[in-house]
Amino acid sequence: MKWGRKLTSSGFNRRQEGARFALLFGSSLMALSQLDRIIVSVVRGPVREELHLSNAEIAIPDTFYNALYLIFGLLAGVALDTGLNRRLILGGGLVLWSLATSLTAFSPNLIALVVCDALVGLAEGAVHTALVPFVAEFYPARERGLVFAVIMTSAVLGSGLGFIIGGSLAGALGWRLMYFLCGLPGVFVSATVLFLNDPAAGVNDQVVANAEESFSLSGSLCGWFDFFRYPHFMVALSATTAYLFVSASFHAYLPEYLSQYGGFSVAQASVVVGVSLIGGLCGTPAGSKIAAILEESLANATFVICACSLLCNALCGLLVINVHAGVDVLAAFLTMWSFFGSAVVAPAMTLSVNAVPVHLRGRAQGLWGVFTKVLGAVPSVLFFGSVADSYGLPNAMQLTWLTTLAPAALWLLGYFCTPTLRDFAVNEGRKNTTASDDTGLSFASLMHLEPPEPSGSGDGPGEYGTF
């Protein structure tokens, strides 16, 4: 295997050398990230008991994790857009979070837990922000949906492994050894950064990289309002945030609801996790593939696919909550609920990259993390929990499937109220093109869908169409 190197521009709209390895690295990183967070939640009880912490105290490390994740996600986005080495962020962040996870095993008190979780949040925020635009550089725009489907499917697998490993081994090994072992794989994966190539910024988006030459840190810090110029990104961001706000509570409160009001035992209700894994594994690549096929004949097909998927997701949620006909029926409804919810993930993530120019993609991912966490997943359980306390858990659960209609409506609104991404890109490209440009329209290249002419073989610029 060759050492990684900085690649020069090697042809527009074709895979860059080392694309498969970059995808493998990104998939491994996402799987380890989810494995880490799930095991943390699984062993929270034993940690609380051994360190004699209250329920409120055991939540403090997670609060610091989220705070540092968001802050350094934004800072990493600015750093990426101003030219900081992406492999340095990925490798250094992965080493830091892995070591911090392993060091948690030696925590004697709450303060040590808080410090270690804060370091993990700092590192993961930077790494997750850098990962998406970095991997996207290796692939042409039309392939990025399937690329992100592979990465997010790996995240689902990591979650499943976290539940399996944490549930089966935590009791036998103890939470300290679990933390220590959980951090080790990341240290080894981080070494593979040395073999990652670093493609030229905007190589598959033609001349957008020209905008970076005049970019400064001060200008980057003041440029957050630029995102309002890109309606496709804003629709994807707001709709994804709204859906995560709903789905996080649906998952969190469903087992309790089924055991209290559905006639299921706690063991039967736990089928939720397994079923969600199956649905997510199938739905993520399916949604991406369908969107990629329809984009060739239907303008803004991604908006339609996401809206229809969430309408089906809402219907399945209605059936899960209101139809109690046995474990088999529940499993079928939950599989469909997870399938349709997961079908939105990769298309939305693809828009978060393709719908903004190269010099804004780092900040776009930082903003994506802030919105989906601060306005989506984090406050969700608190909001629906307060609704359950005031009006009862059954009413709170009914509200979850009903509010899924909101992100579906946002996707439909995006379809009817925004221009096609191709037309929008052409107009933006004309604004940015000068008389001296000889490489065509910059932003228009984001939706350049014609396949390139094959040249050469292997995992390089000439390869196209398979993973």
PyMOL commands that set and color helices and strands:
alter all, ss='L'
color gray80, all
select helices_A, chain A and resi 19-42+44-50+55-58+60-81+86-106+110-136+141-173+175-195+206-214+217-221+224-229+231-261+266-269+271-294+301-322+327-342+345-354+358-391+393-403+405-417+421-432+443-447
alter helices_A, ss='H'
color red, helices_A
deselect
rebuild
show_as cartoon
